Amino acid sequence: MSSSTYVQLVDLAKYFGKVKALDGLSLDIAQGELVALLGPSGCGKTTALRALAGLQELDRGQLMVDGKDVTFQSASKRGMGMVFQAYSLFPHMTARENVEYGLKLRTHKVSSQKRKDRSAELLELVGLSTHANHYPYQLSGGQQQRIALARALAISPKVLLLDEPLSALDAKVRTQLREEIRRIQMELGTTTLFVTHDQEEALSIADRVGVMRNGQLEQIAAPSELYDRPKTSFVAEFVGLTNPISGKVSGGSIEVLGSVVKTLPGSVTSGTGIALIRPESVDVVTSKSGNATVAAASFLGASCRLNITMNDGTKITAQLPSSDAAGIGAGASVSVSLLDMPVFVKAAG
Amino acid sequence: MGATSMKQKMGVKIWRWSIISVVSFYLLVPLYAMFDFSTKPYGFENAGRSLRAWKVIGTQEALFEAVTRSLITALIVMAIILFLVVPTAIWVQLKLPLLRRPFELLCLIPLAIPAIVIVVGIAPLYRWISINLNESPITLAGVYSMLILPYTYRSLSAALDAVDIHTLAEAATTLGAGISRVIFGIIMPTIKTGIINGSFIAIALVLGEFTISNILNFKTFQVVIAQIGRTDGQVAVAVSVASLLFVLVLLLLIPNKKRQGAVLDVDIA
């Protein structure tokens, strides 16, 4: 346990019949860190979060927060602030009353003036001071989740737990709110565990992202490392897009699409393997005597996505800056090569 | 375009008013008939219409005792609903999802068994109670709170199904609330409308029940009305009209706030 470790999940296990929701999950979170758990549905990420909140009993494992064992502490005494996926504001209370609710229940009575100040401060923080006296049904989904965030933060939680808080919102509000969550989290320095199935969400705001699969942590790393240096084929394929293309591996490199690039640790070391190539690692230039033809081009704003058919019939997707893709349209003959970036190679078949 | 929509609106209005008229007719004619009967000339005197029957109500002491007894019984039943039935229904929904079906079935049983059968079954118990305790309304409230279960539980479970009480309960728990705070402070206010509806059905049932209280020999409102009816039909009918008006006033007094449970999707952001 390093000195800065604040939250420790040790060997957590939870089985629902034959389903392994958690199967030996261990995770350390440093003080003030925002860790995102990412994974397909049913991978156990929500179970892990609920276990830390005390809302889910475990079959095995230990939970440590700030040096104390909280494994058997009841949820109401753990002091975790939680924001749920479903709207969870108490419908018979105003926004302010919702935010104050947790403070009213503190064992050390908080005076009503202090409560008022605190709720005003938090409503200000989430930008909804003007909506203090609104009832939940008078608020939009995004506003409700902000109030829920303020309510969770009002009790100065040991850990802030976010259970897909943005997935019920529309795209624009979602982006806005996730940035706001990050800003507030940084401002308060609250240790945070964030569960999501949306990789963009996880990669954009987390200090570290843990990819989960079958109740276990597949890899945990900073977003850029997770993207550039995946340790397993599952992580490589789950995070971002990849083109699976077979090639010959030898001496830590793979020969694929006419280029030779280094392989990442954990890759297949010899024989034939399948390289998982990111669309932006593919370089495309117009060339009369090229080795491929563009099947379709889609303009995405800053970048452009090309569906390319190699002369041997292999289909790949490339993504390049729009400026570089100017003049490359469907039917264009192009020459495809790989940028010098290490790739993950999984076993063939 | 404008003319057609005006025509449609008129059509809707006529339709609406004709329904209201039919329903009002159906409800008000019997009421009027009762009132008419209660003011008919009395006995062999040929004195014309009078409010004699209505004036007699004021002199019936047994009647007032009975009303008080019935109201107290209703209040006790109400308390049993609030502190036993509602928390139990919430508890089952929250913590014992497997017991939901059996519980629902159990609550429906009083509906399937005729009142007379229930009384026969329960009479020995009440004989014991009246000997050892007393014939207070509290004991009658016991059997009534079983009778009302089908109606109260239905409206409660409908209200509970309409909100995500699990998430609300978990949110309150993480904020430090224990189970009793969750039930009484969070879930019950949330399903307030359902509780009020269920309680009013229950109260109406308690105030209108005759068979059980009569056989168990409790002098409740309905029992006394029936007794009066045996000696003076006009007074009994006058009392019935008065009690209907009383319930009407009671219903109008319920605050009709539209705050809770209103599903409004206001998108301000």
Boltz contact constraints between the chains, C-beta under 6 A:
constraints:
  - contact:
      token1: [A, 53]
      token2: [B, 174]
      max_distance: 6.0
  - contact:
      token1: [A, 55]
      token2: [B, 170]
      max_distance: 6.0
  - contact:
      token1: [A, 75]
      token2: [B, 173]
      max_distance: 6.0
  - contact:
      token1: [A, 75]
      token2: [B, 174]
      max_distance: 6.0
  - contact:
      token1: [A, 76]
      token2: [B, 173]
      max_distance: 6.0
  - contact:
      token1: [A, 76]
      token2: [B, 176]
      max_distance: 6.0
  - contact:
      token1: [A, 76]
      token2: [B, 177]
      max_distance: 6.0
  - contact:
      token1: [A, 76]
      token2: [B, 178]
      max_distance: 6.0
  - contact:
      token1: [A, 80]
      token2: [B, 174]
      max_distance: 6.0
  - contact:
      token1: [A, 82]
      token2: [B, 174]
      max_distance: 6.0
  - contact:
      token1: [A, 84]
      token2: [B, 167]
      max_distance: 6.0
  - contact:
      token1: [A, 86]
      token2: [B, 164]
      max_distance: 6.0
  - contact:
      token1: [A, 86]
      token2: [B, 167]
      max_distance: 6.0
  - contact:
      token1: [A, 88]
      token2: [B, 167]
      max_distance: 6.0
  - contact:
      token1: [A, 88]
      token2: [B, 171]
      max_distance: 6.0
  - contact:
      token1: [A, 90]
      token2: [B, 186]
      max_distance: 6.0
  - contact:
      token1: [A, 91]
      token2: [B, 190]
      max_distance: 6.0
  - contact:
      token1: [A, 92]
      token2: [B, 189]
      max_distance: 6.0
  - contact:
      token1: [A, 92]
      token2: [B, 190]
      max_distance: 6.0
  - contact:
      token1: [A, 92]
      token2: [B, 260]
      max_distance: 6.0
  - contact:
      token1: [A, 101]
      token2: [B, 175]
      max_distance: 6.0
  - contact:
      token1: [A, 102]
      token2: [B, 175]
      max_distance: 6.0
  - contact:
      token1: [A, 102]
      token2: [B, 176]
      max_distance: 6.0
  - contact:
      token1: [A, 105]
      token2: [B, 176]
      max_distance: 6.0
  - contact:
      token1: [A, 105]
      token2: [B, 177]
      max_distance: 6.0
  - contact:
      token1: [A, 137]
      token2: [B, 262]
      max_distance: 6.0
  - contact:
      token1: [A, 137]
      token2: [B, 264]
      max_distance: 6.0
  - contact:
      token1: [A, 138]
      token2: [B, 266]
      max_distance: 6.0
  - contact:
      token1: [A, 140]
      token2: [B, 267]
      max_distance: 6.0
  - contact:
      token1: [A, 140]
      token2: [B, 268]
      max_distance: 6.0
  - contact:
      token1: [A, 140]
      token2: [B, 269]
      max_distance: 6.0
  - contact:
      token1: [A, 142]
      token2: [B, 269]
      max_distance: 6.0
  - contact:
      token1: [A, 143]
      token2: [B, 269]
      max_distance: 6.0
